Amino acid sequence: MTPDIQKRLREFYNNLFDRPLDPGDRYYEPFLEGRGDPIQNLSTKISWSEAASVNLVTGQRGSGKSTELRRLKRLLENHGCVVFLCDMSLFMNLTTAVEITDFFISIMGALSEEIEKKYGEDPSREGFWERFRKFLQTEVQIESIKVGGGIHGFKANLAASLKDDPSFRQLLQKNSRGHVARLIQQAQEYATEIVNYVREKEGDPNKKVVMLVDSVEQIRGVGTDAENVYSSVENLFSGHADKLRLPLLHVVYTIPPYLTPIVPGLGRLLGGGTVCNLPSIHVRKRDAQTNTCSEDEKGLKIMRDVISRRYSQWTDFFTTGQVNRIALATGGDLREFFRMIRECLVQAANDEKISLTDDILRNVENMLRRDMLPIATEDMKWLQGIMCSKRPNLDKIQELPRLARFFDTHLVLNYRNDDDWYDIHPLIQSEIGG
């Protein structure tokens, strides 16, 4: 293989790195835009809403939530809103149980940081971190964190402890349970001051202020604590639904996809809205009468268009049929789609032929399949039921950690062709009797 071909393969490979995209990015493919666009609909709801609102966005990992939140931000700004996008992975430990107290501390801390980035100061009469320092000093006694000294040192120490020290977080949760009402009141007062400040700064007493809370959907349990983690997420969004609304502020929370089948009417609980679902790209369509699936050329074209954005000369290495095969093998999941193509390019670099061979494609399919195996017998039975019914089939809430694991590991994929339906990852259907 010539140095020029190696260079092109390397360029193609690097163009497929997965990252959140802004709407103006040259790699951004607007496949959701048009009739029935869930992000456009959500933007319209918020821009029309006269009262504070709570809104939910969900989707599996790799469905493009972070990218679409950036588009939502742009759309809302075009409507005249001031929008703060908060990445909660910087403020929360996403593998431990969450309670309403530490959740609000984290999101208010994130909002405080975004306010300072935009305006150069925390505009409230008393910054959020200073308020929380006093809260710890007067109401919650925790000796493992220094609450004295300068506010910047305290802020850095607390933020690090919330994210990286599970024992501190558990201690905070335990000691704060008797002070939930007071903590929520502080968060509401802070949010009100923030909105009023932004309106004054923008010279518009009716300016809409929106907070997009990203990465919450990534909370997942691991090991023996998994059931506790998933139960805490369910309790946060159902048991504390009334507390998630903030005065004057429009909030959009991302939520894990396993919540929607187990908490019917979740949007109604949080103020009457619906959940904005970003499903996998529909490379397959379901016949509702026969409950069978077939290839969807519209979805396959979207996948080819996505690749064209990344590397316009992809047909020098892949045939259309091969890219379609990869799209079908990965079930319309963009992150896995990129991963599979990247692995094919690596293996092709050691081949004398310019175009990809079917042998390489089979090798990569087997590699991805091995990542999902072996499957326990009990899981196999459940997955067989999902494949037949195209429904989650959650018999009891105690099984939620298993269902969540199916979503997290992409053993189960979520689609939407008119209605929501579920299916087993295509690469393992033969393993479970498909």
Helices and strands as residue ranges (DSSP letters): H 3-15, H 38-48, E 53-58, H 65-78, E 82-87, G 88-90, H 100-119, H 128-138, H 151-164, H 166-176, G 177-179, H 180-202, E 209-214, G 216-218, G 223-225, H 226-234, I 235-239, G 241-243, E 249-255, H 259-262, H 266-269, E 275-277, E 284-287, E 292-295, H 297-310, G 314-316, H 320-329, H 334-348, H 358-371, H 377-389, G 397-399, H 400-408, E 412-416, E 420-424, G 426-428
